[in-house]
Amino acid sequence: MNLARDNRNFGVFAVTPNNTPLSVFSPGVSLVSGPAVRRTSEFAVVRAGVNYKFGTY
């Protein structure tokens, strides 16, 4: 996971499955595999943890 901010992608820390940037300033709710509604930020945090654990960041 690259945390370099420089001057681009301000506030964006993840991308949803449909390539929509997810910002820390606009946490959203997305529909994931059927009726289960999850916060997209939950997936981003879990994914970041998995990437870190397996060295794929």
Sequence and secondary structure as in RCSB ss.txt:
>XXXX:A:sequence
MNLARDNRNFGVFAVTPNNTPLSVFSPGVSLVSGPAVRRTSEFAVVRAGVNYKFGTY
>XXXX:A:secstr
     TTSSTTEEEE TTS EEETTS  EEE SSS EEEHHHHHHHHHHHHHHTT  
